[in-house]
Amino acid sequence: MPHKILIIDDDTMVSTSLELLLKRAGYGVKSVSRPAEALPAIAEQRPSLVLLDMNFTIDTSGKDGMALLKRILGKHPNLPVIQMTGWATVQLAVEGMKAGARDFIAKPWDNRELLNAVAIQVDKFPVWHDFLGADAGAGKVSDSNTPFAGIIGESAALTSVLEQAKRVAPTHASVLITGESGTGKELVAEAIHLASQRAGKPFVAVNLGGVPKGLFESELFGHKAGAFTDARTDRQGRFELAEGGTLFLDEIGDLDLAAQVKLLRVLQERQYERLGESKARKTDVRILSATSRDLQSMVAAGTFREDLLYRINLIHLHLPPLRERPDDILPLAEHFLAGAKKRYERPQLELGREAKSWLRRQAFPGNIRQLQNLVERTAILAPATVVQVEDIDKGQSMASDKAFAPGGMTLEEMEIKMIKAALGRHGGEIAATARELGLTRAALYRRIEKHGIG
Ligand SMILES: Nc1ncnc2c1ncn2[C@@H]1O[C@H](COP(=O)(O)OP(=O)(O)OP(=O)(O)O)[C@@H](O)[C@H]1O
């Protein structure tokens, strides 16, 4: 019997696409659109998990969602509820977590993150490997079937990093993976896990840049019911969920010093306590970490602990940006195109000669993620079977603006850049920055949280 998931969301666009995603991942899915239908639907369908929209259209404060969350947990204290917050306010998410929600996802969501969050709750194991693997199987990657086969690239720079990764995979060594955003750090971490003896155990990823300060301990070590106001049920932390497997600490450079101390203690002592519990729990997890920051200079500046860096950095792998390995551009583009051809039922599609040489010349500041998006959009929009440079142009204009050159930034990257620059000009002063950008302060805060601008 597949796990059943109940979606409570008044936006049919949202619930339809969530249904599709979750059904493809093998879950049974039902959705309701009004708060009043929620409890009867739970009673009738007995779902394993609820995905709850905290912001119903009429009330964007999240009050309705919070009230409903409390009603659901009042009746079914052990039912895992994941909150979805469209106007992602951290306060709302924190409040919901304290009330007993197991996790929160900000809209628009990242499919993989959502499936991972769901899998952790219902299966205690991230099943999305299989699901995404099947999907990505559209692209012929390699004859071999090793976990590293899905990592495409022919450049000497990538090949040598992958050689090191393969050598270190079967060991227990902690590995720090550095590189710009979109260079494949998480992909390499997953491959290391799958090539290790821990492959049959969970791979649990946590984005430390996205964990609100007050929730760090609860998130990593879990909490006991009653540990703080409204902590109604016990909650497992990521260490516990990853037991026997691998814990991937993404964006580790974003941790503040207080959290660094707490993490270091656990890594040294190999034990931790849940919040509100005095019993020490032993932990057996392998730590893989990633960051786009320069931790050495953070150590020199006193913002990252040297002893923690030693712990996580037994082996250091650096993934160079795509512009430093142009030999990888075409194999990657062909790989993504192969997947897109299947997905969009355009088997004849191919890259023209000019388009290929144009692609090779691009800088791709967003690295492989950007190339992937570009190929995907192009595959949808190209009018003929042979993709020309102009077709790629059109794909790009879908995501940003016609005024911008193909291969330039995505809207999101541009937004981050603008916010950072404006904050810099105003010495981090929110009111002045918001005024300059034509945003309310609340809207600016939301964007800062969303993008994890520190
Ligand atoms: N060599 C590669 N072959 C195939 N796909 C790749 C490769 N490198 C990256 N990708 C794909 O590019 C996207 C971005 O990769 P990933 O999330 O691993 O990057 P990241 O460095 O962890 O990014 P961020 O720092 O922003 O989290 C993913 O969809 C990943 O599957």
PDBQT file of the ligand as one rigid body, heavy atoms in Angstrom, charges set to zero:
ROOT
HETATM    1  N1  LIG A 501      28.317  17.059 -13.730  1.00  0.00    +0.000 N 
HETATM    2  C1  LIG A 501      26.976  17.056 -13.722  1.00  0.00    +0.000 A 
HETATM    3  N2  LIG A 501      26.307  16.196 -14.501  1.00  0.00    +0.000 NA
HETATM    4  C2  LIG A 501      24.953  16.209 -14.532  1.00  0.00    +0.000 A 
HETATM    5  N3  LIG A 501      24.184  17.044 -13.824  1.00  0.00    +0.000 NA
HETATM    6  C3  LIG A 501      24.807  17.927 -13.031  1.00  0.00    +0.000 A 
HETATM    7  C4  LIG A 501      26.229  17.974 -12.934  1.00  0.00    +0.000 A 
HETATM    8  N4  LIG A 501      26.565  18.934 -12.048  1.00  0.00    +0.000 NA
HETATM    9  C5  LIG A 501      25.412  19.471 -11.619  1.00  0.00    +0.000 A 
HETATM   10  N5  LIG A 501      24.353  18.876 -12.196  1.00  0.00    +0.000 N 
HETATM   11  C6  LIG A 501      22.933  19.230 -12.001  1.00  0.00    +0.000 C 
HETATM   12  O1  LIG A 501      22.892  20.641 -11.822  1.00  0.00    +0.000 OA
HETATM   13  C7  LIG A 501      21.975  21.008 -10.785  1.00  0.00    +0.000 C 
HETATM   14  C8  LIG A 501      22.722  21.736  -9.677  1.00  0.00    +0.000 C 
HETATM   15  O2  LIG A 501      23.589  20.833  -9.007  1.00  0.00    +0.000 OA
HETATM   16  P1  LIG A 501      23.716  20.768  -7.416  1.00  0.00    +0.000 P 
HETATM   17  O3  LIG A 501      22.409  21.060  -6.766  1.00  0.00    +0.000 OA
HETATM   18  O4  LIG A 501      24.394  19.499  -7.063  1.00  0.00    +0.000 OA
HETATM   19  O5  LIG A 501      24.683  22.019  -7.218  1.00  0.00    +0.000 OA
HETATM   20  P2  LIG A 501      25.209  22.695  -5.889  1.00  0.00    +0.000 P 
HETATM   21  O6  LIG A 501      26.625  23.031  -6.128  1.00  0.00    +0.000 OA
HETATM   22  O7  LIG A 501      24.895  21.805  -4.710  1.00  0.00    +0.000 OA
HETATM   23  O8  LIG A 501      24.348  24.015  -5.863  1.00  0.00    +0.000 OA
HETATM   24  P3  LIG A 501      23.943  24.981  -4.610  1.00  0.00    +0.000 P 
HETATM   25  O9  LIG A 501      25.251  25.411  -3.991  1.00  0.00    +0.000 OA
HETATM   26  O10 LIG A 501      23.223  26.098  -5.277  1.00  0.00    +0.000 OA
HETATM   27  O11 LIG A 501      23.103  24.136  -3.711  1.00  0.00    +0.000 OA
HETATM   28  C9  LIG A 501      21.338  19.715 -10.325  1.00  0.00    +0.000 C 
HETATM   29  O12 LIG A 501      20.137  19.542 -11.038  1.00  0.00    +0.000 OA
HETATM   30  C10 LIG A 501      22.355  18.654 -10.708  1.00  0.00    +0.000 C 
HETATM   31  O13 LIG A 501      21.738  17.412 -10.919  1.00  0.00    +0.000 OA
ENDROOT
TORSDOF 0
